[in-house]
């Protein structure tokens, strides 16, 4: 009896390990996708910041030109 119990226990451990490795792979893929999404968001934010800086620069130029015209 003891031998049979031990063999079934080790067998279930092996099957559990296989399931765990599959789950780990899926988690890793999800994490990589999340990281890629975060990188894309950061790039979009940087582009927005650059655009805002350009707008501010144009406003300053228009402000100085108005003063000169007066």
Buried (B, 14 or more C-beta within 10 A) or exposed (E): EEEEEEEEEEEEEEEEEEEEEEEEEEEEEEEEEEEEEEEEEEEEEEEEEEEEEEEEEEEEEEEEEEEEEE
